[in-house]
Amino acid sequence: MKPLVTNDLSNDFDTAKGQIIDNFVKIQQGVTEIENDSGSDDLDGKLADVQKEMNDKIKRITLGTDEDTIRTVVTAILQEQEVIK
């Protein structure tokens, strides 16, 4: 596929119009390829997994059972109190 026309658009209206249309066709082809490669169902599934992970983490933080968050908060407090560097 030829690259998009960018800085070298023609000064001729009809030619420039054709170049712009070709650019949009190439962009659409690229978007379609990405959609076909990733698969819409697969992408929806990945998004659902990420959402579930985030909801689970929020729940652990709210309950005070998220070890990473607790460790970060305790470390910050100890540094603030100059107990550790």
mmCIF file of the C-alpha atoms, coordinates in Angstrom:
data_MODEL
# 
_entry.id   MODEL 
# 
loop_
_atom_site.group_PDB 
_atom_site.id 
_atom_site.type_symbol 
_atom_site.label_atom_id 
_atom_site.label_alt_id 
_atom_site.label_comp_id 
_atom_site.label_asym_id 
_atom_site.label_entity_id 
_atom_site.label_seq_id 
_atom_site.pdbx_PDB_ins_code 
_atom_site.Cartn_x 
_atom_site.Cartn_y 
_atom_site.Cartn_z 
_atom_site.occupancy 
_atom_site.B_iso_or_equiv 
_atom_site.pdbx_formal_charge 
_atom_site.auth_seq_id 
_atom_site.auth_comp_id 
_atom_site.auth_asym_id 
_atom_site.auth_atom_id 
_atom_site.pdbx_PDB_model_num 
ATOM 1  C CA . MET A 1 1  ? 0.000   0.000   0.000  1.00 0.00 ? 1  MET A CA 1 
ATOM 2  C CA . LYS A 1 2  ? 1.335   3.425   -0.942 1.00 0.00 ? 2  LYS A CA 1 
ATOM 3  C CA . PRO A 1 3  ? 1.827   5.909   1.932  1.00 0.00 ? 3  PRO A CA 1 
ATOM 4  C CA . LEU A 1 4  ? -0.675  8.664   2.654  1.00 0.00 ? 4  LEU A CA 1 
ATOM 5  C CA . VAL A 1 5  ? -0.283  11.947  0.817  1.00 0.00 ? 5  VAL A CA 1 
ATOM 6  C CA . THR A 1 6  ? 0.607   14.570  3.423  1.00 0.00 ? 6  THR A CA 1 
ATOM 7  C CA . ASN A 1 7  ? 2.755   17.618  2.703  1.00 0.00 ? 7  ASN A CA 1 
ATOM 8  C CA . ASP A 1 8  ? 2.783   17.098  -1.041 1.00 0.00 ? 8  ASP A CA 1 
ATOM 9  C CA . LEU A 1 9  ? -0.909  17.643  -1.802 1.00 0.00 ? 9  LEU A CA 1 
ATOM 10 C CA . SER A 1 10 ? -1.435  18.934  -5.307 1.00 0.00 ? 10 SER A CA 1 
ATOM 11 C CA . ASN A 1 11 ? -2.344  22.568  -5.914 1.00 0.00 ? 11 ASN A CA 1 
ATOM 12 C CA . ASP A 1 12 ? -4.849  21.359  -8.503 1.00 0.00 ? 12 ASP A CA 1 
ATOM 13 C CA . PHE A 1 13 ? -8.264  21.033  -6.812 1.00 0.00 ? 13 PHE A CA 1 
ATOM 14 C CA . ASP A 1 14 ? -9.357  17.858  -8.605 1.00 0.00 ? 14 ASP A CA 1 
ATOM 15 C CA . THR A 1 15 ? -6.006  16.139  -8.029 1.00 0.00 ? 15 THR A CA 1 
ATOM 16 C CA . ALA A 1 16 ? -5.931  17.171  -4.337 1.00 0.00 ? 16 ALA A CA 1 
ATOM 17 C CA . LYS A 1 17 ? -9.516  15.968  -3.921 1.00 0.00 ? 17 LYS A CA 1 
ATOM 18 C CA . GLY A 1 18 ? -8.525  12.584  -5.348 1.00 0.00 ? 18 GLY A CA 1 
ATOM 19 C CA . GLN A 1 19 ? -5.486  12.425  -3.062 1.00 0.00 ? 19 GLN A CA 1 
ATOM 20 C CA . ILE A 1 20 ? -7.628  13.157  0.009  1.00 0.00 ? 20 ILE A CA 1 
ATOM 21 C CA . ILE A 1 21 ? -10.194 10.549  -1.006 1.00 0.00 ? 21 ILE A CA 1 
ATOM 22 C CA . ASP A 1 22 ? -7.396  8.010   -1.500 1.00 0.00 ? 22 ASP A CA 1 
ATOM 23 C CA . ASN A 1 23 ? -6.063  8.867   1.970  1.00 0.00 ? 23 ASN A CA 1 
ATOM 24 C CA . PHE A 1 24 ? -9.461  8.179   3.543  1.00 0.00 ? 24 PHE A CA 1 
ATOM 25 C CA . VAL A 1 25 ? -9.748  4.890   1.650  1.00 0.00 ? 25 VAL A CA 1 
ATOM 26 C CA . LYS A 1 26 ? -6.313  3.821   2.946  1.00 0.00 ? 26 LYS A CA 1 
ATOM 27 C CA . ILE A 1 27 ? -7.211  4.843   6.501  1.00 0.00 ? 27 ILE A CA 1 
ATOM 28 C CA . GLN A 1 28 ? -10.464 2.866   6.325  1.00 0.00 ? 28 GLN A CA 1 
ATOM 29 C CA . GLN A 1 29 ? -8.587  -0.169  5.016  1.00 0.00 ? 29 GLN A CA 1 
ATOM 30 C CA . GLY A 1 30 ? -6.145  0.111   7.925  1.00 0.00 ? 30 GLY A CA 1 
ATOM 31 C CA . VAL A 1 31 ? -8.953  0.386   10.477 1.00 0.00 ? 31 VAL A CA 1 
ATOM 32 C CA . THR A 1 32 ? -10.701 -2.607  8.945  1.00 0.00 ? 32 THR A CA 1 
ATOM 33 C CA . GLU A 1 33 ? -7.474  -4.654  9.088  1.00 0.00 ? 33 GLU A CA 1 
ATOM 34 C CA . ILE A 1 34 ? -7.010  -3.773  12.774 1.00 0.00 ? 34 ILE A CA 1 
ATOM 35 C CA . GLU A 1 35 ? -10.598 -4.693  13.550 1.00 0.00 ? 35 GLU A CA 1 
ATOM 36 C CA . ASN A 1 36 ? -10.277 -7.988  11.694 1.00 0.00 ? 36 ASN A CA 1 
ATOM 37 C CA . ASP A 1 37 ? -6.943  -8.824  13.348 1.00 0.00 ? 37 ASP A CA 1 
ATOM 38 C CA . SER A 1 38 ? -8.129  -8.119  16.886 1.00 0.00 ? 38 SER A CA 1 
ATOM 39 C CA . GLY A 1 39 ? -11.634 -9.472  16.439 1.00 0.00 ? 39 GLY A CA 1 
ATOM 40 C CA . SER A 1 40 ? -14.462 -7.483  17.985 1.00 0.00 ? 40 SER A CA 1 
ATOM 41 C CA . ASP A 1 41 ? -15.559 -10.338 20.259 1.00 0.00 ? 41 ASP A CA 1 
ATOM 42 C CA . ASP A 1 42 ? -12.003 -10.827 21.476 1.00 0.00 ? 42 ASP A CA 1 
ATOM 43 C CA . LEU A 1 43 ? -11.665 -7.110  22.207 1.00 0.00 ? 43 LEU A CA 1 
ATOM 44 C CA . ASP A 1 44 ? -14.978 -7.056  24.083 1.00 0.00 ? 44 ASP A CA 1 
ATOM 45 C CA . GLY A 1 45 ? -13.827 -10.021 26.138 1.00 0.00 ? 45 GLY A CA 1 
ATOM 46 C CA . LYS A 1 46 ? -10.524 -8.345  26.987 1.00 0.00 ? 46 LYS A CA 1 
ATOM 47 C CA . LEU A 1 47 ? -12.332 -5.165  28.017 1.00 0.00 ? 47 LEU A CA 1 
ATOM 48 C CA . ALA A 1 48 ? -14.697 -7.158  30.215 1.00 0.00 ? 48 ALA A CA 1 
ATOM 49 C CA . ASP A 1 49 ? -11.722 -8.899  31.855 1.00 0.00 ? 49 ASP A CA 1 
ATOM 50 C CA . VAL A 1 50 ? -10.001 -5.582  32.556 1.00 0.00 ? 50 VAL A CA 1 
ATOM 51 C CA . GLN A 1 51 ? -13.219 -4.146  33.972 1.00 0.00 ? 51 GLN A CA 1 
ATOM 52 C CA . LYS A 1 52 ? -13.624 -7.162  36.272 1.00 0.00 ? 52 LYS A CA 1 
ATOM 53 C CA . GLU A 1 53 ? -10.001 -6.874  37.443 1.00 0.00 ? 53 GLU A CA 1 
ATOM 54 C CA . MET A 1 54 ? -10.474 -3.166  38.213 1.00 0.00 ? 54 MET A CA 1 
ATOM 55 C CA . ASN A 1 55 ? -13.750 -3.801  40.055 1.00 0.00 ? 55 ASN A CA 1 
ATOM 56 C CA . ASP A 1 56 ? -12.086 -6.554  42.101 1.00 0.00 ? 56 ASP A CA 1 
ATOM 57 C CA . LYS A 1 57 ? -9.167  -4.261  42.965 1.00 0.00 ? 57 LYS A CA 1 
ATOM 58 C CA . ILE A 1 58 ? -11.532 -1.447  43.979 1.00 0.00 ? 58 ILE A CA 1 
ATOM 59 C CA . LYS A 1 59 ? -13.387 -3.898  46.212 1.00 0.00 ? 59 LYS A CA 1 
ATOM 60 C CA . ARG A 1 60 ? -10.129 -5.056  47.867 1.00 0.00 ? 60 ARG A CA 1 
ATOM 61 C CA . ILE A 1 61 ? -9.001  -1.459  48.396 1.00 0.00 ? 61 ILE A CA 1 
ATOM 62 C CA . THR A 1 62 ? -12.381 -0.543  49.886 1.00 0.00 ? 62 THR A CA 1 
ATOM 63 C CA . LEU A 1 63 ? -12.235 -3.531  52.239 1.00 0.00 ? 63 LEU A CA 1 
ATOM 64 C CA . GLY A 1 64 ? -8.611  -2.782  53.137 1.00 0.00 ? 64 GLY A CA 1 
ATOM 65 C CA . THR A 1 65 ? -7.415  -6.153  51.882 1.00 0.00 ? 65 THR A CA 1 
ATOM 66 C CA . ASP A 1 66 ? -5.363  -5.085  48.845 1.00 0.00 ? 66 ASP A CA 1 
ATOM 67 C CA . GLU A 1 67 ? -1.793  -5.919  49.886 1.00 0.00 ? 67 GLU A CA 1 
ATOM 68 C CA . ASP A 1 68 ? -0.079  -3.730  47.275 1.00 0.00 ? 68 ASP A CA 1 
ATOM 69 C CA . THR A 1 69 ? -2.095  -0.668  48.271 1.00 0.00 ? 69 THR A CA 1 
ATOM 70 C CA . ILE A 1 70 ? -1.599  -1.304  51.998 1.00 0.00 ? 70 ILE A CA 1 
ATOM 71 C CA . ARG A 1 71 ? 2.156   -1.670  51.469 1.00 0.00 ? 71 ARG A CA 1 
ATOM 72 C CA . THR A 1 72 ? 2.292   1.586   49.486 1.00 0.00 ? 72 THR A CA 1 
ATOM 73 C CA . VAL A 1 73 ? 0.309   3.511   52.124 1.00 0.00 ? 73 VAL A CA 1 
ATOM 74 C CA . VAL A 1 74 ? 2.340   2.145   55.058 1.00 0.00 ? 74 VAL A CA 1 
ATOM 75 C CA . THR A 1 75 ? 5.609   2.920   53.260 1.00 0.00 ? 75 THR A CA 1 
ATOM 76 C CA . ALA A 1 76 ? 4.436   6.476   52.544 1.00 0.00 ? 76 ALA A CA 1 
ATOM 77 C CA . ILE A 1 77 ? 3.473   7.008   56.208 1.00 0.00 ? 77 ILE A CA 1 
ATOM 78 C CA . LEU A 1 78 ? 6.794   5.621   57.468 1.00 0.00 ? 78 LEU A CA 1 
ATOM 79 C CA . GLN A 1 79 ? 8.697   7.866   55.060 1.00 0.00 ? 79 GLN A CA 1 
ATOM 80 C CA . GLU A 1 80 ? 6.611   10.877  56.090 1.00 0.00 ? 80 GLU A CA 1 
ATOM 81 C CA . GLN A 1 81 ? 7.394   10.154  59.747 1.00 0.00 ? 81 GLN A CA 1 
ATOM 82 C CA . GLU A 1 82 ? 11.064  9.707   58.774 1.00 0.00 ? 82 GLU A CA 1 
ATOM 83 C CA . VAL A 1 83 ? 11.127  6.168   60.159 1.00 0.00 ? 83 VAL A CA 1 
ATOM 84 C CA . ILE A 1 84 ? 12.469  4.958   56.785 1.00 0.00 ? 84 ILE A CA 1 
ATOM 85 C CA . LYS A 1 85 ? 14.050  6.718   53.821 1.00 0.00 ? 85 LYS A CA 1 
# 
